[in-house]
Amino acid sequence: MQRFSQMSKDALEMEIERLNREKQKAKDQGLDTQLAILEQKINLARSYLIDPATVQTACWYQVEGKNIPFYVEYLNGVMAWGNWEHSGEKAAVPLALLEKPVSHRSVK
């Protein structure tokens, strides 16, 4: 299998569709672990379709599926690195999960 980083936009979109079909099968069969793995693969593949230049650093973001904002310190490839609000631990979030900047939050 080709790495996501080596795929064209069209190939990535086709792979995301394939993974979504697999995800639906896993969901129908109640395979929670497989479902979580497929969701992570889909989010990573989607991240390769995001232009990193569109993501602001030193900025709080709302994250898909989360109620806690994420502070983006820097980008490394298709991952945003930073901290969840009220957490001092470093974490990484795929770019595809960043929804929109959140206004006027203080760091940590």
MMTF fields as JSON, N, C-alpha, C and O atoms, coordinates in Angstrom:
{
  "mmtfVersion": "1.0.0",
  "mmtfProducer": "UNKNOWN",
  "numBonds": 431,
  "numAtoms": 432,
  "numGroups": 108,
  "numChains": 1,
  "numModels": 1,
  "chainsPerModel": [1],
  "groupsPerChain": [108],
  "chainIdList": ["A"],
  "bondAtomList": [4, 2, 8, 6, 12, 10, 16, 14, 20, 18, 24, 22, 28, 26, 32, 30, 36, 34, 40, 38, 44, 42, 48, 46, 52, 50, 56, 54, 60, 58, 64, 62, 68, 66, 72, 70, 76, 74, 80, 78, 84, 82, 88, 86, 92, 90, 96, 94, 100, 98, 104, 102, 108, 106, 112, 110, 116, 114, 120, 118, 124, 122, 128, 126, 132, 130, 136, 134, 140, 138, 144, 142, 148, 146, 152, 150, 156, 154, 160, 158, 164, 162, 168, 166, 172, 170, 176, 174, 180, 178, 184, 182, 188, 186, 192, 190, 196, 194, 200, 198, 204, 202, 208, 206, 212, 210, 216, 214, 220, 218, 224, 222, 228, 226, 232, 230, 236, 234, 240, 238, 244, 242, 248, 246, 252, 250, 256, 254, 260, 258, 264, 262, 268, 266, 272, 270, 276, 274, 280, 278, 284, 282, 288, 286, 292, 290, 296, 294, 300, 298, 304, 302, 308, 306, 312, 310, 316, 314, 320, 318, 324, 322, 328, 326, 332, 330, 336, 334, 340, 338, 344, 342, 348, 346, 352, 350, 356, 354, 360, 358, 364, 362, 368, 366, 372, 370, 376, 374, 380, 378, 384, 382, 388, 386, 392, 390, 396, 394, 400, 398, 404, 402, 408, 406, 412, 410, 416, 414, 420, 418, 424, 422, 428, 426],
  "bondOrderList": [1, 1, 1, 1, 1, 1, 1, 1, 1, 1, 1, 1, 1, 1, 1, 1, 1, 1, 1, 1, 1, 1, 1, 1, 1, 1, 1, 1, 1, 1, 1, 1, 1, 1, 1, 1, 1, 1, 1, 1, 1, 1, 1, 1, 1, 1, 1, 1, 1, 1, 1, 1, 1, 1, 1, 1, 1, 1, 1, 1, 1, 1, 1, 1, 1, 1, 1, 1, 1, 1, 1, 1, 1, 1, 1, 1, 1, 1, 1, 1, 1, 1, 1, 1, 1, 1, 1, 1, 1, 1, 1, 1, 1, 1, 1, 1, 1, 1, 1, 1, 1, 1, 1, 1, 1, 1, 1],
  "groupList": [{"groupName": "MET", "atomNameList": ["N", "CA", "C", "O"], "elementList": ["N", "C", "C", "O"], "formalChargeList": [0, 0, 0, 0], "bondAtomList": [1, 0, 2, 1, 3, 2], "bondOrderList": [1, 1, 2], "singleLetterCode": "M", "chemCompType": "L-PEPTIDE LINKING"}, {"groupName": "GLN", "atomNameList": ["N", "CA", "C", "O"], "elementList": ["N", "C", "C", "O"], "formalChargeList": [0, 0, 0, 0], "bondAtomList": [1, 0, 2, 1, 3, 2], "bondOrderList": [1, 1, 2], "singleLetterCode": "Q", "chemCompType": "L-PEPTIDE LINKING"}, {"groupName": "ARG", "atomNameList": ["N", "CA", "C", "O"], "elementList": ["N", "C", "C", "O"], "formalChargeList": [0, 0, 0, 0], "bondAtomList": [1, 0, 2, 1, 3, 2], "bondOrderList": [1, 1, 2], "singleLetterCode": "R", "chemCompType": "L-PEPTIDE LINKING"}, {"groupName": "PHE", "atomNameList": ["N", "CA", "C", "O"], "elementList": ["N", "C", "C", "O"], "formalChargeList": [0, 0, 0, 0], "bondAtomList": [1, 0, 2, 1, 3, 2], "bondOrderList": [1, 1, 2], "singleLetterCode": "F", "chemCompType": "L-PEPTIDE LINKING"}, {"groupName": "SER", "atomNameList": ["N", "CA", "C", "O"], "elementList": ["N", "C", "C", "O"], "formalChargeList": [0, 0, 0, 0], "bondAtomList": [1, 0, 2, 1, 3, 2], "bondOrderList": [1, 1, 2], "singleLetterCode": "S", "chemCompType": "L-PEPTIDE LINKING"}, {"groupName": "LYS", "atomNameList": ["N", "CA", "C", "O"], "elementList": ["N", "C", "C", "O"], "formalChargeList": [0, 0, 0, 0], "bondAtomList": [1, 0, 2, 1, 3, 2], "bondOrderList": [1, 1, 2], "singleLetterCode": "K", "chemCompType": "L-PEPTIDE LINKING"}, {"groupName": "ASP", "atomNameList": ["N", "CA", "C", "O"], "elementList": ["N", "C", "C", "O"], "formalChargeList": [0, 0, 0, 0], "bondAtomList": [1, 0, 2, 1, 3, 2], "bondOrderList": [1, 1, 2], "singleLetterCode": "D", "chemCompType": "L-PEPTIDE LINKING"}, {"groupName": "ALA", "atomNameList": ["N", "CA", "C", "O"], "elementList": ["N", "C", "C", "O"], "formalChargeList": [0, 0, 0, 0], "bondAtomList": [1, 0, 2, 1, 3, 2], "bondOrderList": [1, 1, 2], "singleLetterCode": "A", "chemCompType": "L-PEPTIDE LINKING"}, {"groupName": "LEU", "atomNameList": ["N", "CA", "C", "O"], "elementList": ["N", "C", "C", "O"], "formalChargeList": [0, 0, 0, 0], "bondAtomList": [1, 0, 2, 1, 3, 2], "bondOrderList": [1, 1, 2], "singleLetterCode": "L", "chemCompType": "L-PEPTIDE LINKING"}, {"groupName": "GLU", "atomNameList": ["N", "CA", "C", "O"], "elementList": ["N", "C", "C", "O"], "formalChargeList": [0, 0, 0, 0], "bondAtomList": [1, 0, 2, 1, 3, 2], "bondOrderList": [1, 1, 2], "singleLetterCode": "E", "chemCompType": "L-PEPTIDE LINKING"}, {"groupName": "ILE", "atomNameList": ["N", "CA", "C", "O"], "elementList": ["N", "C", "C", "O"], "formalChargeList": [0, 0, 0, 0], "bondAtomList": [1, 0, 2, 1, 3, 2], "bondOrderList": [1, 1, 2], "singleLetterCode": "I", "chemCompType": "L-PEPTIDE LINKING"}, {"groupName": "ASN", "atomNameList": ["N", "CA", "C", "O"], "elementList": ["N", "C", "C", "O"], "formalChargeList": [0, 0, 0, 0], "bondAtomList": [1, 0, 2, 1, 3, 2], "bondOrderList": [1, 1, 2], "singleLetterCode": "N", "chemCompType": "L-PEPTIDE LINKING"}, {"groupName": "GLY", "atomNameList": ["N", "CA", "C", "O"], "elementList": ["N", "C", "C", "O"], "formalChargeList": [0, 0, 0, 0], "bondAtomList": [1, 0, 2, 1, 3, 2], "bondOrderList": [1, 1, 2], "singleLetterCode": "G", "chemCompType": "PEPTIDE LINKING"}, {"groupName": "THR", "atomNameList": ["N", "CA", "C", "O"], "elementList": ["N", "C", "C", "O"], "formalChargeList": [0, 0, 0, 0], "bondAtomList": [1, 0, 2, 1, 3, 2], "bondOrderList": [1, 1, 2], "singleLetterCode": "T", "chemCompType": "L-PEPTIDE LINKING"}, {"groupName": "TYR", "atomNameList": ["N", "CA", "C", "O"], "elementList": ["N", "C", "C", "O"], "formalChargeList": [0, 0, 0, 0], "bondAtomList": [1, 0, 2, 1, 3, 2], "bondOrderList": [1, 1, 2], "singleLetterCode": "Y", "chemCompType": "L-PEPTIDE LINKING"}, {"groupName": "PRO", "atomNameList": ["N", "CA", "C", "O"], "elementList": ["N", "C", "C", "O"], "formalChargeList": [0, 0, 0, 0], "bondAtomList": [1, 0, 2, 1, 3, 2], "bondOrderList": [1, 1, 2], "singleLetterCode": "P", "chemCompType": "L-PEPTIDE LINKING"}, {"groupName": "VAL", "atomNameList": ["N", "CA", "C", "O"], "elementList": ["N", "C", "C", "O"], "formalChargeList": [0, 0, 0, 0], "bondAtomList": [1, 0, 2, 1, 3, 2], "bondOrderList": [1, 1, 2], "singleLetterCode": "V", "chemCompType": "L-PEPTIDE LINKING"}, {"groupName": "CYS", "atomNameList": ["N", "CA", "C", "O"], "elementList": ["N", "C", "C", "O"], "formalChargeList": [0, 0, 0, 0], "bondAtomList": [1, 0, 2, 1, 3, 2], "bondOrderList": [1, 1, 2], "singleLetterCode": "C", "chemCompType": "L-PEPTIDE LINKING"}, {"groupName": "TRP", "atomNameList": ["N", "CA", "C", "O"], "elementList": ["N", "C", "C", "O"], "formalChargeList": [0, 0, 0, 0], "bondAtomList": [1, 0, 2, 1, 3, 2], "bondOrderList": [1, 1, 2], "singleLetterCode": "W", "chemCompType": "L-PEPTIDE LINKING"}, {"groupName": "HIS", "atomNameList": ["N", "CA", "C", "O"], "elementList": ["N", "C", "C", "O"], "formalChargeList": [0, 0, 0, 0], "bondAtomList": [1, 0, 2, 1, 3, 2], "bondOrderList": [1, 1, 2], "singleLetterCode": "H", "chemCompType": "L-PEPTIDE LINKING"}],
  "groupTypeList": [0, 1, 2, 3, 4, 1, 0, 4, 5, 6, 7, 8, 9, 0, 9, 10, 9, 2, 8, 11, 2, 9, 5, 1, 5, 7, 5, 6, 1, 12, 8, 6, 13, 1, 8, 7, 10, 8, 9, 1, 5, 10, 11, 8, 7, 2, 4, 14, 8, 10, 6, 15, 7, 13, 16, 1, 13, 7, 17, 18, 14, 1, 16, 9, 12, 5, 11, 10, 15, 3, 14, 16, 9, 14, 8, 11, 12, 16, 0, 7, 18, 12, 11, 18, 9, 19, 4, 12, 9, 5, 7, 7, 16, 15, 8, 7, 8, 8, 9, 5, 15, 16, 4, 19, 2, 4, 16, 5],
  "groupIdList": [1, 2, 3, 4, 5, 6, 7, 8, 9, 10, 11, 12, 13, 14, 15, 16, 17, 18, 19, 20, 21, 22, 23, 24, 25, 26, 27, 28, 29, 30, 31, 32, 33, 34, 35, 36, 37, 38, 39, 40, 41, 42, 43, 44, 45, 46, 47, 48, 49, 50, 51, 52, 53, 54, 55, 56, 57, 58, 59, 60, 61, 62, 63, 64, 65, 66, 67, 68, 69, 70, 71, 72, 73, 74, 75, 76, 77, 78, 79, 80, 81, 82, 83, 84, 85, 86, 87, 88, 89, 90, 91, 92, 93, 94, 95, 96, 97, 98, 99, 100, 101, 102, 103, 104, 105, 106, 107, 108],
  "secStructList": [7, 7, 7, 4, 4, 4, 7, 7, 2, 2, 2, 2, 2, 2, 2, 2, 2, 2, 2, 2, 2, 2, 2, 2, 2, 2, 2, 2, 6, 6, 7, 2, 2, 2, 2, 2, 2, 2, 2, 2, 2, 2, 2, 2, 2, 2, 2, 6, 6, 1, 7, 4, 4, 4, 1, 7, 1, 1, 3, 3, 3, 3, 3, 6, 6, 7, 1, 1, 7, 3, 3, 3, 3, 3, 3, 3, 6, 6, 3, 3, 3, 3, 3, 3, 6, 6, 7, 7, 1, 7, 3, 3, 3, 3, 4, 4, 4, 3, 3, 3, 3, 3, 1, 1, 7, 7, 7, 7],
  "xCoordList": [0.835, 0.0, 0.877, 1.895, 0.467, 1.192, 0.918, -0.186, 1.938, 1.777, 0.891, 0.879, 0.142, -0.716, 0.098, -0.369, 1.295, 2.137, 2.557, 2.969, 2.459, 2.867, 1.677, 1.855, 0.468, -0.735, -1.122, -0.885, -1.726, -2.292, -3.598, -4.114, -4.119, -5.386, -6.489, -7.269, -6.555, -7.583, -7.422, -8.407, -6.179, -5.928, -6.306, -6.851, -6.017, -6.399, -7.919, -8.44, -8.614, -10.072, -10.66, -11.62, -10.09, -10.556, -10.26, -11.082, -9.103, -8.739, -9.655, -10.041, -9.999, -10.914, -12.284, -12.91, -12.745, -14.023, -13.956, -14.886, -12.856, -12.689, -12.68, -13.336, -11.933, -11.869, -13.229, -13.574, -13.994, -15.335, -16.252, -17.083, -16.105, -16.899, -16.504, -17.362, -15.191, -14.704, -15.213, -15.599, -15.204, -15.67, -17.139, -17.53, -17.952, -19.373, -19.563, -20.413, -18.77, -18.85, -18.478, -19.145, -17.407, -16.969, -18.044, -18.286, -18.682, -19.754, -20.936, -21.499, -21.304, -22.426, -22.155, -23.077, -20.88, -20.507, -20.158, -19.843, -20.212, -19.921, -18.459, -18.138, -17.573, -16.131, -15.553, -14.997, -15.692, -15.313, -13.841, -13.502, -12.963, -11.529, -11.186, -10.449, -11.714, -11.479, -12.05, -11.447, -13.202, -13.837, -12.93, -12.76, -12.354, -11.464, -10.217, -9.765, -9.665, -8.474, -8.794, -8.026, -9.919, -10.315, -10.582, -10.24, -11.189, -11.416, -10.096, -9.981, -9.101, -7.785, -7.146, -6.554, -7.261, -6.701, -7.387, -6.735, -8.703, -9.461, -9.036, -8.818, -8.917, -8.509, -7.103, -6.827, -6.225, -4.87, -4.874, -4.223, -5.601, -5.686, -6.296, -5.807, -7.355, -7.983, -7.0, -7.067, -6.093, -5.124, -4.166, -3.673, -3.903, -3.041, -3.721, -3.066, -5.022, -5.747, -5.804, -6.291, -5.303, -5.304, -3.975, -2.91, -4.044, -2.836, -2.389, -3.101, -1.217, -0.759, -0.659, -0.74, -0.486, -0.383, -1.693, -1.705, -2.793, -4.086, -4.3, -5.281, -3.397, -3.52, -2.638, -1.441, -3.229, -2.488, -1.842, -2.456, -0.618, 0.02, -0.209, -0.648, 0.088, -0.149, -1.622, -1.956, -2.491, -3.916, -4.704, -4.3, -5.832, -6.741, -7.68, -8.149, -7.956, -8.868, -9.934, -9.688, -11.122, -12.154, -11.772, -11.341, -11.925, -11.535, -12.777, -13.607, -12.879, -14.007, -14.204, -13.276, -15.412, -15.742, -15.297, -15.477, -14.721, -14.238, -14.886, -15.203, -15.074, -15.625, -14.545, -14.825, -13.318, -12.199, -11.348, -10.973, -11.039, -10.196, -8.752, -8.271, -8.089, -6.706, -5.858, -6.198, -4.736, -3.812, -2.731, -1.978, -2.649, -1.657, -0.381, -0.354, 0.683, 1.987, 2.768, 3.335, 2.784, 3.519, 2.964, 2.212, 3.35, 2.935, 4.143, 5.26, 3.905, 4.932, 4.244, 3.513, 4.478, 3.789, 2.304, 1.903, 1.485, 0.027, -0.536, -1.725, 0.319, -0.098, 0.119, 1.141, -0.869, -0.755, -0.348, -0.998, 0.723, 1.221, 0.932, 1.089, 0.508, 0.205, -0.382, 0.034, -1.365, -1.957, -3.462, -3.98, -4.168, -5.585, -5.712, -4.826, -6.795, -7.014, -6.937, -7.489, -6.26, -6.07, -5.205, -5.297, -4.375, -3.463, -2.074, -1.907, -1.095, 0.278, 0.969, 2.103, 0.285, 0.896, 0.828, -0.197, 1.933, 2.015, 1.164, 1.166, 0.437, -0.413, -0.367, 0.015, -0.76, -0.817, -2.228, -2.875, -2.687, -4.012, -3.853, -3.192, -4.444, -4.399, -5.039, -6.054, -4.446, -4.945, -6.417, -7.136, -6.87, -8.258, -9.267, -10.435, -8.84, -9.765, -9.883, -10.765, -9.008, -9.087, -10.218, -10.209, -11.199, -12.376, -12.26, -12.301, -12.116, -12.054, -11.34, -11.402, -10.657, -10.016, -11.056, -12.162, -10.675, -11.517, -10.943, -9.734, -11.805, -11.311, -10.924, -11.427, -10.028, -9.522, -9.447, -10.198, -8.572, -8.281, -6.838, -5.987, -6.573, -5.202, -4.503, -5.15, -3.205, -2.436, -2.468, -2.198, -2.8, -2.849, -3.645, -3.823],
  "yCoordList": [-1.191, 0.0, 1.25, 1.318, 2.208, 3.467, 4.335, 4.336, 5.066, 5.978, 7.15, 7.578, 7.662, 8.817, 9.987, 10.707, 10.171, 11.295, 11.192, 12.186, 10.011, 9.801, 9.79, 9.7, 9.881, 9.812, 11.169, 12.212, 11.125, 12.332, 12.661, 11.853, 13.841, 14.247, 13.248, 12.841, 12.857, 11.908, 10.559, 9.95, 10.088, 8.805, 8.873, 7.914, 10.003, 10.177, 10.146, 9.498, 10.833, 10.854, 9.461, 9.087, 8.694, 7.321, 6.447, 5.611, 6.632, 5.862, 6.209, 5.329, 7.477, 7.905, 7.26, 6.816, 7.208, 6.544, 5.064, 4.529, 4.406, 2.988, 2.772, 1.863, 3.613, 3.506, 3.771, 3.143, 4.688, 4.959, 3.752, 3.476, 3.031, 1.808, 0.755, 0.088, 0.61, -0.334, 0.065, -0.785, 1.361, 1.874, 1.523, 1.121, 1.672, 1.345, -0.148, -0.523, -0.992, -2.437, -2.746, -3.539, -2.112, -2.326, -1.861, -2.501, -0.748, -0.222, -1.187, -1.468, -1.691, -2.627, -3.914, -4.533, -4.312, -5.555, -5.335, -6.289, -4.09, -3.791, -3.955, -4.27, -3.744, -3.883, -2.528, -1.804, -2.199, -0.868, -0.546, 0.574, -1.5, -1.245, -0.979, -0.041, -1.796, -1.607, -0.267, 0.424, 0.089, 1.358, 2.529, 3.462, 2.491, 3.562, 3.663, 4.764, 2.523, 2.517, 3.136, 3.949, 2.756, 3.288, 4.787, 5.519, 5.249, 6.69, 7.447, 8.521, 6.89, 7.534, 7.57, 8.579, 6.49, 6.456, 7.475, 8.173, 7.555, 8.525, 9.947, 10.756, 10.257, 11.61, 11.941, 13.077, 10.967, 11.196, 11.424, 12.346, 10.594, 10.763, 12.121, 12.81, 12.504, 13.818, 14.956, 16.003, 14.746, 15.79, 16.092, 17.213, 15.099, 15.33, 16.163, 16.62, 16.363, 17.223, 18.675, 19.555, 18.916, 20.255, 20.946, 20.348, 22.194, 22.996, 23.51, 24.303, 23.072, 23.513, 25.043, 25.58, 25.729, 27.195, 27.843, 29.016, 27.093, 27.646, 27.54, 28.068, 26.869, 26.682, 27.704, 27.8, 28.453, 29.453, 28.8, 27.972, 29.174, 28.742, 29.827, 30.93, 29.514, 30.426, 30.839, 32.008, 29.845, 30.108, 28.934, 27.778, 29.244, 28.219, 27.772, 28.593, 26.478, 25.919, 25.062, 24.386, 25.102, 24.124, 22.858, 22.939, 21.696, 20.434, 19.565, 19.433, 18.981, 18.108, 17.033, 16.297, 16.956, 15.924, 16.2, 15.352, 17.366, 17.699, 18.996, 19.88, 19.088, 20.31, 21.207, 22.324, 20.718, 21.46, 22.043, 21.314, 23.331, 23.925, 23.424, 22.98, 23.512, 23.057, 24.232, 24.924, 24.456, 25.545, 24.994, 24.103, 25.517, 25.065, 25.876, 27.081, 25.19, 25.842, 25.806, 26.81, 24.62, 24.479, 23.306, 22.48, 23.252, 22.164, 21.305, 21.804, 20.025, 19.097, 18.147, 17.249, 18.348, 17.555, 17.862, 19.018, 16.829, 17.004, 16.974, 16.726, 17.224, 17.23, 18.612, 19.26, 19.042, 20.276, 19.866, 19.022, 20.46, 20.137, 21.282, 22.45, 20.944, 21.965, 21.341, 20.263, 22.032, 21.596, 21.777, 22.706, 20.858, 21.052, 22.083, 22.194, 22.825, 23.822, 23.157, 22.076, 23.801, 23.34, 22.084, 21.344, 21.84, 20.692, 21.158, 21.908, 20.724, 21.082, 20.063, 20.274, 18.95, 17.897, 18.226, 18.686, 17.982, 18.172, 17.108, 15.949, 17.499, 16.573, 16.932, 18.042, 15.977, 16.203, 15.906, 14.958, 16.735, 16.582, 16.641, 17.547, 15.694, 15.773, 17.072, 17.511, 17.681, 18.963, 18.904, 19.893, 17.768, 17.65, 17.817, 18.105, 17.642, 17.772, 19.195, 19.487, 20.085, 21.484, 22.153, 22.194, 22.678, 23.248, 24.744, 25.198, 25.505, 26.954, 27.539, 26.99, 28.662, 29.312, 29.782, 30.189, 29.714, 30.16, 31.481, 31.604, 32.466, 33.803, 33.941, 33.231, 34.861, 35.342, 34.305, 34.386, 33.366, 32.428, 32.649, 32.997, 32.451, 32.582, 31.234, 30.188, 31.258, 30.026, 29.298, 29.887, 28.01, 27.13, 27.794, 27.232],
  "zCoordList": [0.0, 0.0, 0.0, 0.689, -0.769, -0.876, 0.353, 0.897, 0.776, 1.918, 1.515, 0.361, 2.507, 2.247, 1.691, 0.808, 2.2, 1.775, 0.315, -0.282, -0.259, -1.652, -2.605, -3.819, -2.062, -2.886, -3.454, -2.845, -4.642, -5.232, -4.513, -3.741, -4.774, -4.163, -4.53, -3.668, -5.792, -6.23, -5.547, -5.13, -5.43, -4.772, -3.295, -2.748, -2.649, -1.244, -1.088, -0.18, -1.956, -1.878, -2.086, -1.413, -3.012, -3.23, -2.014, -1.637, -1.403, -0.211, 0.961, 1.729, 1.098, 2.16, 1.956, 2.918, 0.72, 0.427, 0.797, 1.401, 0.435, 0.744, 2.265, 2.774, 2.975, 4.433, 5.076, 6.077, 4.512, 5.037, 4.866, 5.731, 3.75, 3.558, 4.587, 5.166, 4.811, 5.829, 7.217, 8.019, 7.479, 8.766, 8.977, 10.073, 7.938, 8.05, 8.342, 9.15, 7.683, 7.945, 9.392, 10.058, 9.874, 11.256, 12.231, 13.254, 11.906, 12.762, 12.788, 13.847, 11.61, 11.511, 12.288, 12.819, 12.349, 13.027, 14.501, 15.212, 14.957, 16.356, 16.723, 17.869, 15.768, 16.001, 16.412, 15.587, 17.691, 18.182, 17.993, 17.611, 18.251, 18.1, 16.646, 16.343, 15.746, 14.312, 13.854, 13.033, 14.383, 14.047, 14.433, 13.648, 15.622, 16.089, 15.22, 14.905, 14.832, 13.973, 12.622, 12.108, 12.051, 10.747, 10.815, 9.886, 11.905, 12.066, 12.093, 11.503, 12.775, 12.825, 11.435, 11.052, 10.693, 9.332, 8.435, 7.658, 8.549, 7.739, 8.072, 7.171, 9.36, 9.765, 9.293, 8.906, 9.323, 8.841, 7.33, 6.84, 6.596, 5.142, 4.791, 3.895, 5.49, 5.264, 5.524, 4.88, 6.465, 6.821, 5.676, 5.555, 4.84, 3.68, 2.604, 1.668, 2.727, 1.794, 2.285, 1.577, 3.5, 4.095, 3.791, 3.937, 3.372, 3.172, 4.543, 5.16, 5.033, 6.353, 6.479, 7.583, 5.368, 5.402, 5.853, 6.227, 5.819, 6.234, 7.739, 8.264, 8.433, 9.88, 10.598, 10.327, 11.499, 12.268, 13.479, 14.152, 13.747, 14.986, 16.037, 15.711, 17.292, 18.418, 18.446, 18.639, 18.249, 18.139, 18.722, 18.594, 19.363, 19.88, 18.77, 17.981, 18.705, 17.711, 18.362, 19.361, 17.781, 18.099, 17.334, 16.183, 17.958, 17.349, 17.161, 18.06, 15.981, 15.646, 16.714, 17.051, 17.233, 18.206, 19.631, 20.505, 19.886, 21.231, 21.707, 20.911, 23.021, 23.606, 24.19, 24.623, 24.202, 24.786, 23.657, 22.739, 23.705, 22.667, 22.737, 23.78, 21.598, 21.451, 21.0, 20.041, 21.709, 21.368, 20.452, 20.845, 19.233, 18.256, 18.431, 18.181, 18.867, 19.008, 17.694, 17.263, 17.064, 15.805, 15.014, 15.533, 13.746, 12.867, 12.529, 12.395, 12.394, 11.94, 10.98, 11.398, 9.691, 8.681, 8.707, 8.569, 8.883, 8.892, 10.31, 10.512, 11.273, 12.676, 13.287, 13.06, 14.066, 14.847, 16.254, 16.87, 16.762, 18.105, 19.046, 18.69, 20.248, 21.244, 22.491, 22.916, 23.082, 24.344, 24.314, 23.694, 25.004, 25.259, 26.377, 27.224, 26.381, 27.423, 28.8, 29.004, 29.727, 31.107, 31.202, 32.181, 30.203, 30.243, 29.861, 28.9, 30.599, 30.295, 29.411, 28.982, 29.135, 28.327, 26.847, 26.343, 26.16, 24.72, 24.04, 24.454, 22.999, 22.258, 20.775, 20.405, 19.934, 18.496, 17.998, 18.443, 17.068, 16.477, 14.957, 14.448, 14.222, 12.76, 12.267, 12.807, 11.248, 10.746, 10.352, 10.499, 9.858, 9.406, 10.534, 10.276, 11.772, 12.905, 13.422, 14.23, 12.97, 13.395, 12.63, 11.4, 13.37, 12.712, 12.471, 11.327, 13.537, 13.394, 14.595, 15.695, 14.378, 15.523, 16.541, 16.185, 17.796, 18.892, 19.37, 19.566, 19.558, 19.918, 21.379, 22.249, 21.619, 22.915, 24.041, 25.013, 23.91, 24.998, 25.427, 24.608, 26.679, 27.147, 27.035, 27.087, 26.883, 26.775, 28.103, 29.15, 28.058, 29.218, 30.28, 31.36]
}
